[in-house]
Amino acid sequence: MHHLRAFLRRRGGPLSIDGVVALVACAVCELELALSDSIQGPHWVNAVAAAGVTLPIAWRRPLPLFVAPFMAAVVLWQELLSGDLSENAITPIITIPLAVYSMGVLLERRVALPTYALVQGLVWIAVLVGADSSADSFVFTFLLVGGPFLVGRIVNARIQLARELREKAARLERDQAEKQKLAVAEERARIAREMHDVVAHNVSVMVVQASAARRMIDRDPDRAREALASVEQTGREALAEMRRMLDVLRAEGESAALAPQPSIDELGSLIDLAREAGLAVELEVEGQRRQVSPGVDLSTFRIVQEALTNTLKHAGAAHAHVRLRYSDDEMEVDVIDDGRGVRAAAQNGKGQGLVGMRERVAMLGGRLEAGYRANGGFEVRATLPLKTEDR
């Protein structure tokens, strides 16, 4: 019942505020009809007309297109049946303008103008049919209908203007936010370029100093120690500068990663998690296991992680095979499943999925191949250049 009342309050009806006004106006009009000696004509016609020009007020907001024409038609009907309510009662002089006002406020211009013309025409026909069809009656009814309609159109224009201003302000706010995001992105790109220059310069200095220390370590140990101390200091400064710039580049709300980055050594745990999720995974290693650079180490783990994640989420596979193949100068990472493949859904827009794999492999100077297999399933194969730590 509570929800029904709330619906009627929003939509109009007997339980709405307008409904209460309509009921009170109907009661007053009927009482005025019963107590007034100046209202002539058939009583039942006047009584029905009293309800017809008051009760529709309850629906003036949800049905503005119909309420005012209906009330004007009731006025004409009672005049045709010799009623006297519209000429000598006060209540219709209040309720009819209220309905016309709502019509002017709530309807669009292309609908409001023809509807107003219909209402005005019905009222003027009622004046012609009635006993008093003087010029004053036409002027009075014109003001009675036209005045509220004009006020309603003015209010409608103000409402439309306020709505347009709100929409314009919202657009400007969105544009400003986009400009700020673009400015932040450009500034971060500039900082990234600066970080590259700073780190490259410091690393170059460290290489030169380390080379000098290596040449002097036998014949001039003191100068070699000074060179090594300079290498240490330069390295610390480069790390501090890199941390400072990474703090700026880090996305809003993103915390620093304190845990060590995953590596090939943790592939076993990753495969165990995939097995717990219901995917049968096998790991195969070919060739002599070698020490690889941190970038290749991390990228190998991430590629396998992304491939297995996409297989679990999107491929519908039951089995997957992960193979690491070491050679003299490169390593091949191969993930094969028996599912239906990874489509665009595997790319979530955050650097993951196949697009993220391609970017990661390209950064290391490797190659990535991904696609459907002839005998079914999907395969991701990445070839990464090996760089041992002693190089």
HELIX and SHEET records of a PDB file:
HELIX    1   1 HIS A    2  ARG A   11  1                                  10    
HELIX    2   2 ILE A   17  LEU A   35  1                                  19    
HELIX    3   3 HIS A   43  GLY A   52  1                                  10    
HELIX    4   4 LEU A   55  TRP A   59  5                                   5    
HELIX    5   5 PRO A   64  LEU A   80  1                                  17    
HELIX    6   6 LEU A   85  ASN A   88  1                                   4    
HELIX    7   7 THR A   91  LEU A  106  1                                  16    
HELIX    8   8 ARG A  109  VAL A  129  1                                  21    
HELIX    9   9 ALA A  135  MET A  216  1                                  82    
HELIX   10  10 PRO A  221  LEU A  249  1                                  29    
HELIX   11  11 ILE A  264  GLU A  266  5                                   3    
HELIX   12  12 LEU A  267  GLU A  276  1                                  10    
HELIX   13  13 PRO A  294  ASN A  310  1                                  17    
HELIX   14  14 THR A  311  ALA A  315  3                                   5    
HELIX   15  15 ALA A  344  ALA A  346  5                                   3    
HELIX   16  16 GLY A  353  MET A  363  1                                  11    
SHEET    1   A 5 ALA A 280  GLU A 286  0                                        
SHEET    2   A 5 HIS A 319  TYR A 326  1                                        
SHEET    3   A 5 GLU A 330  ASP A 337 -1                                        
SHEET    4   A 5 PHE A 378  PRO A 385 -1                                        
SHEET    5   A 5 ARG A 367  TYR A 372 -1                                        
END                                                                             
